[in-house]
């Protein structure tokens, strides 16, 4: 059975560093032709903006300033999301020529990766449906959003699972203060959201979701996930990307 790396590495108070790590893993795996990676991580009170989006059109900037909410931009597409410690993020880094994905188009690759999340959530008694191209819905409410970037012969797929997130704050943060006079960037598609805990009427621990997602990925992908740590090269690449990109306003707030 093929073995993939499993990384449970997160910097909740440094959302930019979390995103830098994802890009560093993509770059270093491409450079070293390394095995695929699954990573679990979280942000503490952060807004993550899609690559082609305008921050001013998506985010309540004044509320973020008052509440100390981080604002960062990712290299993947998709819409703006609010994240806190009740939101579990997962990332998959895999070569585009890997047998699992080699013959798949973009939508089919989304369907494959999302099928692992669907299997995970079903173990908690909910029945999510894939809403193409990249969302999971439970009774019409979004519980998971996902995005991809394809570079250097690699796929970076990452997504979210709302477990115990503050949905009231989410709705306030993602409500723009005012609409721009002209359309800038790619707008998010707003829809009702839900927490896994709300769907099963009980508090669910993030660790329980991690374990379920790990097992589900192993079953769906027919692989073994082996706990790993960042290599020295991955750490250095993450540091450089954070210092030169993800910590800078010119990256996070460009139009």
N, C-alpha and C positions, 0 to 999 in steps of 0.2 A: 504494500500500500504506500502511495506517495505521501511524503511528509512535508507539511507546510509549516512555516514559522508562525507562532502566535505571540503577539506583543500586547501586553497590558501596561502600556506606558502612557501617562497623561500628565499634563500640567494645567490643571483647571483654572488657575489664576493667570495663565499666559496663553490665551487663545491663539495668538499669533504663532507661538512656538509649536502648539499642537498642529497647526496647518503646515508649518515649516517641516515638521517631522514627516508628514504625509508626502510632501513633495520630495524630500530627501530620500525617502524609501523608494519612491518611483525612480529617481535618478540613479541611486546606488544599485538597485536591483537590475536596472538596465545595464549599467556599467559592468557589474560582476556576474551577470547572467545567473542571478541567485534564484532560489526557490520562491514560490508565491508566499505572500504574507497576509495574515489577518490581524488587524489591530483593533482593540477596544479602548475608548477614551472618552473624556467628558470635558466640557467647559463650564466654568462658574460665571453665570450672568454675562452672556456674550451675544452679540448679533453677528451672524456670519452672512456676508453678502455674496451673491453669485458673481462670477467673473465679469459679466457684461452689464452689471447693474449700476444704477446711480444711487449712492447712499442717501442723498437728500430727498429723493423721490420715494424711498422705501422705509426710512427709519425716523422715528421720533427722536431727533437729536437732543432736544432739550431734556427729555426724560432720561435718556441715556447718560447725559452729563450729570444730572441730579442723583441718579441711582448708581453711578459709577460702573455702568455697563460697557464692556469692551466692544469695539466695532472693528471687525477684520474682514478682509476679502480673501476668498479662496480661488484656486486656479480652475475649479470645475464650474460648469454652468448651473442652471437651475435658479430657484428663487431664494430670497432672503429668509433666514430662520433665526428665531430666538432660542438660545440654549442655556440651561442651567444644570445643576447636579442631578435633576430628575430626568434628564435626557441622555440616553446612551447613544454614543456615536460608534460606528464601526467602519473600518476601511479594509479594502481588498486591493492588493497590488499584485498583478499577474501579467505575464508576457502575452501580447496579442496573438502569438503563435502557439501558445500552450494548447494541448489537445482539448482541454475543456471548453475553450472559447474560440478556437481557430476558425471554425466554420460558421460562427454566429455573427449576424449583423448587430447593430447597436441595440435595437429593441430586444432581440433575443438574448443578448448578454444581460440587459436589465432584468428580463424575466427569469433568467437563471439565478442571478445573485439574489433577487427578491424572493425567489422560491425558498431559499434558506431562511429568510426572515419570516415568511409566511409559516413555515414549518415550526419555527420557534414560537410564534405567537399562538398557533393552534394548541400548543402544549399547555397554554394558560386558559384555554377554553374559548378563545375568540376565533372568528373566521374572517380574516382580512382578504380583500380582493385587490388585485393589481389594477391600478388606474393608469394606463399608459400615458406618458412613457415611463414615469419614475416614482410613482407614489403608491402607497398602500392605504386603503380605506377600510374602516370598520363601520358598518351601517351608515355609509355616506360621509363619515368624518375621517379626516386624515390623521393617521397614526405614525406614518413614516414617509419622509421625503429623501430622495437620493439623487446623486449627480455623478458624472464621470468626466475624466480628462484622459485623452489618448496622446501620448508623447513618447518619443524615443523607443518605439516598438513595445510600449507598455500600456496597460490600462490601470488607471487609478479610479476605483469605484468606492465612494463613501456615502454613508447614509445615517439617518437618525431613527431612533425609536423613542416616542414619547411614553415615558413610564409613570413618573410622578411630577411632571413639570408644572410650573405656575402658569396656567393658561390665561389667567386674568392679566398678568404682567405681559405675557406674550402678545395678547391682543392690543395692549396699550403701546408697547414698544414698536410693533410693526405697523401701527397706524401713522401714516405720514402727517406731518404738521400742516402741510399745504401741498396742493398739486402744482407741479411745475407748469409754467406757461406753455412749454412745448415738451413733447415726449423725449426723454433722455434715457438711454439704456433699455434693457429688456425688463419689463415690469413683472413682478411676481403675480402668480395666480392665487388670490386669497380664497380659502375655503374653510369651513368649520373644522376644528381639530378635536382630538380626544386623547386622553391618557389610557394606557393599558390598565392602570389601577381603577380608573373610572368604569371601564368596561366589565371588570370582574368584581366590582364593589368590594375592594379590599386593597390594602397597602401591599405593594410588591417591591421586594428588594432588587436593586440594580444588579447585585451579584447573582441573583437567581436568573435574571434575564441574560446576563453574560454566559452563564453556564448552559442555559438552554440554547442560546445562539451558537455557542461553540459546538455543542453536540449536533445541532441541526446542520451547520455547515459541513461537519464531518460526514454526516449521513448523505446529504444532497450531493456533495462534491466527491464522495468516496475517497476521502483523504484522512490523514491523522494530523491534528494540530499539536505542535510541540512548542512549549513555552520557550521563549527566547528573549534576548536583550538586544538593545541597539549596539551595533559594532562601533568601534572607534571612528571609522570613516563616516558612518551614518550620523553619529553625534556631531562630528565636525561639519558635515554638510548641513545639518539642521541648524547649527549655530550660525553659519554663514548666511543661510537663507533667511533666518530670523533677523539678523543684524542688518542685512542689506535689502530686505524686501518686506517681510511681514510685520516688522515693527515700525515701518515708515508710513507717514500720512500720505505721501505721494502714491503709494501702492493701494492703501486701504480706502482712500477717498477720491481717487481719480474718477473722471467722468468719461 
